[in-house]
Amino acid sequence: MDDVRAARDRIAPYMAPSPLYAYPLLDRAVGHDVRLFVKHENFNPTNSFKVRNALSFMSALPFTLREKGVVAATRGNHGLGVAYASRVFGCRATICVPLGNNPDKNDGVRALGARLIEEGRDYDESILVAARIVDEEGATLVHSTNNAHVLAGAATLSLEMFEQAPDLDAVVIAVGGGSQAVGAMTVARSLAPEVKVYAVQAAGAPATHDSWHAGAPIGRERADTFADGLATRSAYDMTFPALREGLAGFITVTDAEIAEAIRILLRTTHSLAEGAGAGGLAGVIKLAPQLAGQRVGIVLSGSNIDETTLKRILSREL
């Protein structure tokens, strides 16, 4: 918690706390007398919680390393956050994305002044490209998960949420790398140890879910989901042990269930969510009988969905 509070102090000059709102129509859609509280990370700079992680990292990076630049691998939101934070701190940034990545996120990275490299078939291969840049150029790697300052930055959203709604019973968090969920557990352990933290992952990219249930890391050959923030093929060293120890449960949801959650959020809150941003709601809907009568926090973690995918979701092609 000392790390989390320090991260909050460092990022406070660059972004305001995000709001936490309740929506009776959303509660009605979920049913089972579940009362939801939505943490609107889609209102942040870059429209995602990932900007917290990047600002926490960059504000802690020594000036001598900032001068050499940073590099990150991403499916979009982490890269946008790193590009934004690098611009704030006057640091050169290189962002590595897989081929066929979300074009709107790519354009956003370029607009923030970062160099974009498109290479590899998925996020895990983009990490290898970023490692090559580290070797060739001496840049500092900003890993989306395996970094203590990144994790502390992610935890600041939960610190805000528990202060805004101190009487939550549970939190349901979508997992890609696991920074949000580990942050939620860290804050809950300190401020509200009775709160249960549940994780949810895309059924087409279930590496961390499967690892959690197996009790040991399991890699997968593919990550097939339109929710690009959840499209990872492995568990991560700095989050998996905590996830294994502290989660109250871990489920998967299909792309169809995520798409329906996006439509429900749009209809009941008039807020746009990308796939990963709607993962928490999709998990709550699946867990609703178990969460009956409880006050539950979810994170609308981002809204950077491209127009083509959104059209498919709204027309129910997806």
MARTORTOR-253592 format. One record per residue (C-alpha): residue in three letters; x, y, z. Coordinates in steps of 0.001 Angstrom, whole numbers, plus 500000, padded with zeros to 6 digits. Layout:
BEGIN
AlaXYZ;...
This chain:
BEGIN
Met500000500000500000;Asp502939502352500534;Asp503851501814496863;Val500258502426495783;Arg499961505656497748;Ala503326506833496433;Ala502164506133492876;Arg498988508101493472;Asp501014511077494703;Arg503268510927491631;Ile500460510738489060;Ala498117513228490773;Pro499547516285488945;Tyr498809514670485572;Met495321513166485929;Ala492249513533488122;Pro490574510625489944;Ser488060508864487719;Pro484387508828488774;Leu482480505891490247;Tyr478802505805489263;Ala475795503581489984;Tyr473075502963487387;Pro469665501507488352;Leu469063500425484749;Leu472316498475484772;Asp471360496807488044;Arg468039495818486501;Ala469809494315483484;Val472036492175485718;Gly469248491134488090;His469559489068491287;Asp469423492293493337;Val473090492975492507;Arg473980496644492900;Leu476824497682490618;Phe479337500514490900;Val481160501337487677;Lys484677502792487857;His484926504932484713;Glu488533504567483594;Asn487276505371480089;Phe487231509031481199;Asn491011509106481744;Pro493544510584479337;Thr493918508000476501;Asn490489506614477573;Ser491979503747479583;Phe493328502785483008;Lys496695502047481403;Val497678505704481529;Arg497946505300485310;Asn500488502518484893;Ala502581504522482453;Leu502537507744484484;Ser503527505788487586;Phe506425504199485705;Met507656507346483959;Ser507434509526487065;Ala509681507034488882;Leu512178506559486022;Pro515508508339486612;Phe516252511200484230;Thr519359509459482907;Leu517208506561481679;Arg514506508850480282;Glu517178510370478051;Lys517735506959476422;Gly514035506463475667;Val511530503736476516;Val509938500892474581;Ala506717498956475179;Ala504848496046473628;Thr501084496371473505;Arg497766495654471819;Gly497009499342472227;Asn496077500810475596;His499409500221477298;Gly501118501762474286;Leu498813504764474346;Gly499546505237478037;Val503311504976477526;Ala503166507372474570;Tyr501134509852476637;Ala503412509641479677;Ser506513509914477495;Arg505130513076475949;Val504440514505479423;Phe508000513789480567;Gly509752514631477287;Cys510960511078476667;Arg511324509281473328;Ala508964506271473086;Thr508830503264470768;Ile505619501222470777;Cys505592497663469368;Val502262496221468210;Pro501350493031466327;Leu500346493092462688;Gly496624493781462227;Asn496401495703465492;Asn493496498054466229;Pro494016500862463665;Asp492513503546465880;Lys494911502667468701;Asn497817502712466251;Asp496788506172465032;Gly496478507364468627;Val500027506227469431;Arg501399508060466403;Ala499402511199467234;Leu501082511286470657;Gly504467511409468937;Ala505697507872469559;Arg507375505640466997;Leu505160502657466107;Ile506590499303465008;Glu504123496752463633;Glu505605493271463806;Gly504606489817465077;Arg501362487857465095;Asp500207488767468608;Tyr501105490571471823;Asp503522487883472992;Glu505563488217469787;Ser505528492010470107;Ile507276491585473468;Leu510161489924471602;Val510328492889469229;Ala510470495267472196;Ala513291493207473720;Arg515216493609470485;Ile514837497403470684;Val516189497304474238;Asp519284495431473024;Glu519837497565469931;Glu519093501044471296;Gly519526500844475060;Ala515918501884475694;Thr514191500965478952;Leu511427498374478662;Val508055499381480095;His506471495951480536;Ser502691496057480772;Thr502654493694483767;Asn506074492642485096;Asn507046495919486736;Ala506380497090490280;His505720500727489313;Val503257499598486630;Leu501400497437489141;Ala501316500250491692;Gly499870502565489058;Ala497110500085488249;Ala496318499745491947;Thr495588503461492247;Leu492232502939490521;Ser491228500477493238;Leu492458502832495945;Glu490111505472494526;Met487258502987494147;Phe487467501740497746;Glu487528505320499000;Gln484556506260496808;Ala482535503174497811;Pro483879501914501147;Asp481115499337501652;Leu481615497090498619;Asp481151493347499032;Ala483000492218495917;Val484942493386492888;Val484950491641489500;Ile487980492421487338;Ala488843491455483761;Val492330489952483402;Gly494821490254480590;Gly498121490485482446;Gly496471490842485843;Ser497636494280487014;Gln494108495485487816;Ala493219492370489798;Val496459492360491781;Gly495932496048492487;Ala492401495382493721;Met493596492598496027;Thr496423494749497390;Val494072497597498260;Ala491326495312499577;Arg493753493523501881;Ser494674496857503449;Leu491378498775503445;Ala488610496170503246;Pro489860492608503766;Glu486314491216503707;Val485873492207500037;Lys486202489324497593;Val487990489828494272;Tyr486885487739491290;Ala488691487563487961;Val487312487011484473;Gln489162486264481250;Ala488185485771477620;Ala487404482129476825;Gly489471482409473645;Ala492532483589475592;Pro492348481639478869;Ala496024481169479742;Thr495915482875483147;His492509481378483992;Asp493718477889483115;Ser496959478437485015;Trp495032479580488089;His492866476467488108;Ala495861474192487407;Gly497956475820490128;Ala500907476440487793;Pro501586478620484736;Ile500313477198481445;Gly501122478778478080;Arg498772478705475094;Glu499573478777471386;Arg496772481186470494;Ala494782484061471954;Asp491542484336469979;Thr489305487183471150;Phe488217490546469803;Ala488891491935473306;Asp492479492828472477;Gly493298493943476030;Leu492648490350477162;Ala494485488645474285;Thr497480487171476104;Arg498924483661475814;Ser500661483279479166;Ala500555484090482859;Tyr503035486631484205;Asp505715486296486872;Met504757489379488891;Thr501011488791488961;Phe500320485048488798;Pro501450484152492352;Ala499249486901493802;Leu496299485905491614;Arg496742482281492642;Glu496803483164496332;Gly494216485905496612;Leu491342485536494148;Ala487969484340495370;Gly487217482836491953;Phe488205482930488282;Ile485871482410485317;Thr485887482862481546;Val483369484581479286;Thr482849484163475562;Asp483231486891472963;Ala479451486805472543;Glu479023487492476271;Ile481541490348476117;Ala479749491830473104;Glu476445491685474960;Ala478049493444477931;Ile479182496252475605;Arg475610496639474334;Ile474231496644477893;Leu476709499308479027;Leu475861501478476054;Arg472133501113476656;Thr472105501558480436;Thr475009503949481092;His475469505566477661;Ser479166504785478034;Leu481275503202475334;Ala483418500208476303;Glu485947498203474360;Gly486014494433474782;Ala488347494371477779;Gly486443497285479291;Ala483227495260479313;Gly484847492087480645;Gly484038492878484266;Leu480331493310483515;Ala480280490103481466;Gly481764488344484484;Val479225489855486877;Ile476355488685484677;Lys477750485150484792;Leu478400485315488545;Ala475133487139489364;Pro473435484248491209;Gln476534483928493405;Leu476650487705493966;Ala472931488098494716;Gly472153491040496989;Gln475742492311497033;Arg477357495648496222;Val479845494935493444;Gly482496497109491844;Ile483503496738488196;Val486004498657486090;Leu485098500063482691;Ser488794499909481949;Gly488806501428478470;Ser486717502621475546;Asn489185502392472653;Ile487139500193470354;Asp487496500620466603;Glu484522501609464464;Thr484375498370462465;Thr484219496175465560;Leu481650498441467194;Lys479422498241464113;Arg479591494434464208;Ile478615494436467883;Leu475717496870467472;Ser474369494964464454;Arg474733491730466442;Glu477108490188463928;Leu479397489622466931;
